[in-house]
Amino acid sequence: MIKSREVDVVVVGAGFAGIYMLYKLKKLGFSSRVIERGDGVGGTWYWNRYPGARCDIPSLQYSYQFDDDLQQEWEWEEKYSSQKQILEYANHVVDRFDLRNDITFNTEVQSATFNEEHGKWTVKTSDEEIVCSHCVMATGCLSQVNEPNIPGIENFKGEILHTGKWPHSDVNFEGKNVSIIGTGSSSIQSIPIIAETAKNLTVFQRTANYSIPSNNGPMDPDEEAEIKSRYKEFREENWQNGFGIAGLENELLATEAPEEETKKVFSEHWDKSGLGFLGAYADLMLDPNANEIAASFVRDKIKELVDNPETANDLCPDHTIGCKRLCVDTGYYETFNKPNVSLINIKRDPILDITENSVKTQTNEFETDMLILATGFDAMTGALTNIDITGRNGQKLSEVWANGAKSYLGLGIAGFPNLFMVTGPGSPSVLSNMLPSIEQHVEWISDCLAWMRENNKSIIESTESAEEEWMKHVKETSELTLYTTCNSWYNGSNLDGKSKTFLPYIGVPPYAEKCEEVSKTNYQGFIFDKSN
Ligand code: N01
């Protein structure tokens, strides 16, 4: 029997966004329910358990700051924490603030429908109908996996795994012929570890990727103590640079520096900065000549690290560095020197078919016991369009977004009243440090809900004109940079049939300022209690 209940707010997803949203709603005294499809919290860090999964933003930054005792007391083991410790942290936060009982696990939201007559949403799961005033979609930017339809894949008799929904039990590669498709961050992190025990590892690469060594290691106690002694200030400083991440601020231009100096600067960044490599100079994502200096530095490194010149050439990307998400690795390129690892450039030798026990390319056949899809996600929109969301006048979100997602500030969508997104398309999200961005959105949404309650407003929605103007600004801002110059999941071009729209907003400080201005002016760009 379908149960039904009514709450003020339904939150979809119990990743870092859903957890903090729930914490804030409880503090404000709103009744709420979080629906989570996994059997535990953690979102991305719950699902992406592939070998080597870790965060490539230092954990002292990729963590909550809303509670000072929490940020002071929690001890990260490494500079870049493993998926395991990040998941432990998510669970710790949930238990510390007593949030677990407000989450319904193992439950997928099937639909959310706005009832115009009552001004309420009905959220349906397989066994429950929840009526609520507001819906907060904390569904994550990288949570709907991309499972490509490769000819013959249904005939494969071995194990098929996806990095984005990795099994919870140990996966054994020993003695197996493993094939992995895709060479993004997930693949680049897992390949060195799989190669340690697999009999053979064959990597099918469609597009080579730039990767910078993480130089990960145990947490430096002096650095930790120094940051913790001025944590608030440290967080505020980071929030002031374009991506909300320390080490990406620089005013020097690569195009104005002598060649010897750029080599020295890039070498220093290669040895210590990980993602911060792109912060070596201010013009790397603005000027193609500057970008090429950085790109050719990395290509030279690849050629130094990889013994076989043909493999090295295939591993050298030819696109703008940084316009696909930069990868950070531990021993990725060096892994191709192992005798059990081979690289197949599928642009030159395309995959034609998957059989019961092999991957067949145009010129070869690779025996395969285990096939790993490291093929990424329907990023930023997939988790939302996968739910049957119906707003005013019966409009379906999947149809409204068919030609590209539109939103006001990545928070609200015209025609979908009382529905908020955390780090939705049109906000800095994936081009920022996600944790502070999540906190900023959750705080903005909770302030708005509290303001509505105080001011007797029951319905909020963004206007079409505010949305159009904002998305125009998102587009224009992206066009000032080199982020739009290649195929990437930032612009939907990783998936056949997805509209090519650049979705993240570039620039944390102006974005945060705009959000503040909107709330200070009684939510300019939103309207309240509109009647039909
Ligand atoms: O996914 P991806 P990911 N046939 O989309 C290829 C975050 N993350 O899971 O480039 C053959 O980057 C595709 O090829 P192409 C991070 O933000 C963070 O690795 O589209 N190949 C590509 O090589 C990251 O960017 C961490 O030509 C196909 C690969 O599959 C994001 O998640 C760790 C194909 C997919 O790469 C996604 O990373 C891991 C097909 N049909 C991930 N379809 C941190 O460290 C796709 N590909 C925080």
Residues whose N, C-alpha, C, O or C-beta is under 5 A from the ligand:
A	BS01	N01	R54 C55 D56 L142 P148 I181 G182 T183 G184 S185 S186 S187 R206 T207 R325 A374 T375 G376 F377 W489 N494
